[in-house]
Each structure stands twice: as structure tokens, then as C-alpha cells.
Amino acid sequence: MYTLYEMALSGNCYKCRLAMHQLGVPFERVQVNLLGGEQYSDRFRRMNLNSKVPVLRISDSEALPESNAILFYLAERSPLMPQSPLARAQVMQWLFFEQYSHEPYIATVRFWKKFTANPELYRADIARCMPKGEKALKVMDDHLAHHVFFADNRYSIADIALYAYTHTAEEGGYQLTRYPAVQAWLRRVEQTDGFVPITA
Ligand SMILES: N[C@@H](CCC(=O)N[C@@H](CS)C(=O)NCC(=O)O)C(=O)O
């Protein structure tokens, strides 16, 4: 059985749990004490030299870090990954978009505002990130105005990756009412088989 090393309220970790629930893959959860620095321990660094969760332990000798790599691994030959080369590349397109243009601006602002003792200390960082987060949401909204899901017009790990931090964006101060196509897509994701919320 897989073991997911994680922090429960992290969107990156939630992506992996959501995919495993929807694929019917059994797994155990191990909480990593990030505030206590457990990610820097020798034991954890043997699984991920980059000291971040999530990490999926696959066997005694193999562990896979990086949320979108974990999604890619889990989804191979499943309904969450399309088959044609172009559609698979489009999945990658949105996974890269999520990591480079979305998560660094939407997840980080949520973290500073919701999980730090004094968000005021991050005022300049928040001001720098929010326009870039708005741009990512606009890109998504424009795409979803003409598509039901992100890649190949069907539900895939591209939607899971983008759902994780989009549905919590308001915790960082983004107003999703400005993005009606994104809001409608969030509801569609929530109606897919086996969906579980981040708090499950
Ligand atoms: N690109 C990585 C990002 C992972 C990440 O930033 N994890 C955070 C929690 S969401 C973490 O472990 N932070 C602890 C640290 O950086 O010390 C992924 O998608 O898995």
C-alpha cells in the first residue's frame, strides 16, 4: 500500500489524496511536522532532498516527491489521463502552468494570510503576488469559457492540480465571483465520482 507523507491542509498534498480516492487506490497518511522542521531530518531527506511534502512512498526503496509528478504516476493508464499524445501533452501544459504561473501566487498568498501569525509582515510579498494570481485566474476563466475541463475537454489530473489551490483562493483574498467560468468548473469538479473535500 502507498504511504502519503503530507500536511493535511496543503493543496499540493490534497491533489494526491483526491486522485487516489477517485482512482480507488488505498493509501495511508503520515503527517509531517513542517513547523517543527521534520522535513529537514535525515530520514525525510532520504525521501525528498528538497525537504517538501507531498512525498508518495511507493515501496521500501522508492519514494516520489512533487505533487504533479505523483499525479502523473498515479494516473497512468487510468481515466484521469487521456491517451492521445496531444491530449497528454495538454495535461502537461496545465500541470506546468499550475506550478509556474498559478501555485506560486495563489497558494503562497493563502499561506501568508491563513497560516502565519502576522500576515502584515508579508504585505509587500502579497502585493507583488496578487496581480500574478489574478492573471492566472483570468487565463483559467478564459479557457473555461469555451471548455468543460482543462485538457481534452474531459476531467483529468490537470483539473485536480488546478482545483487544489483555486478552490481555496478566497482564503488568500482573491474574489472568485470575478471568474464565473472558474466558479462553474469548481462545481463540476466537485460533482465528479469519488470527489472528496480537502478537509476529508
Ligand atoms: N512543487 C512542490 C511544492 C511542494 C511544497 O511547496 N510543499 C510545501 C507544503 S504545500 C512544503 O512542504 N513546505 C515546507 C518547506 O518548504 O519547508 C509540489 O508540487 O509538491
The ligand as an SDF file (V2000), in Angstrom:
LIG
                    3D

 20 19  0  0  0  0  0  0  0  0999 V2000
    6.4420   21.8510   -6.1670 N   0  0  0  0  0  0  0  0  0  0  0  0
    6.1430   21.1430   -4.9460 C   0  0  0  0  0  0  0  0  0  0  0  0
    5.8370   22.1520   -3.8510 C   0  0  0  0  0  0  0  0  0  0  0  0
    5.6840   21.4620   -2.5200 C   0  0  0  0  0  0  0  0  0  0  0  0
    5.5660   22.4500   -1.3910 C   0  0  0  0  0  0  0  0  0  0  0  0
    5.7720   23.6780   -1.5440 O   0  0  0  0  0  0  0  0  0  0  0  0
    5.2720   21.9170   -0.2050 N   0  0  0  0  0  0  0  0  0  0  0  0
    5.1420   22.7330    0.9800 C   0  0  0  0  0  0  0  0  0  0  0  0
    3.7800   22.4890    1.6150 C   0  0  0  0  0  0  0  0  0  0  0  0
    2.4850   22.9110    0.4830 S   0  0  0  0  0  0  0  0  0  0  0  0
    6.2210   22.3270    1.9680 C   0  0  0  0  0  0  0  0  0  0  0  0
    6.4990   21.1720    2.1390 O   0  0  0  0  0  0  0  0  0  0  0  0
    6.8530   23.3350    2.6210 N   0  0  0  0  0  0  0  0  0  0  0  0
    7.8280   23.0800    3.6340 C   0  0  0  0  0  0  0  0  0  0  0  0
    9.1260   23.7980    3.3900 C   0  0  0  0  0  0  0  0  0  0  0  0
    9.3130   24.3270    2.2880 O   0  0  0  0  0  0  0  0  0  0  0  0
    9.9180   23.8280    4.3240 O   0  0  0  0  0  0  0  0  0  0  0  0
    4.9700   20.1950   -5.1570 C   0  0  0  0  0  0  0  0  0  0  0  0
    4.1240   20.4860   -6.0190 O   0  0  0  0  0  0  0  0  0  0  0  0
    4.9060   19.1590   -4.4800 O   0  0  0  0  0  0  0  0  0  0  0  0
  1  2  1  0
  2  3  1  0
  2 18  1  0
  3  4  1  0
  4  5  1  0
  5  6  2  0
  5  7  1  0
  7  8  1  0
  8  9  1  0
  8 11  1  0
  9 10  1  0
 11 12  2  0
 11 13  1  0
 13 14  1  0
 14 15  1  0
 15 16  2  0
 15 17  1  0
 18 19  2  0
 18 20  1  0
M  END
$$$$
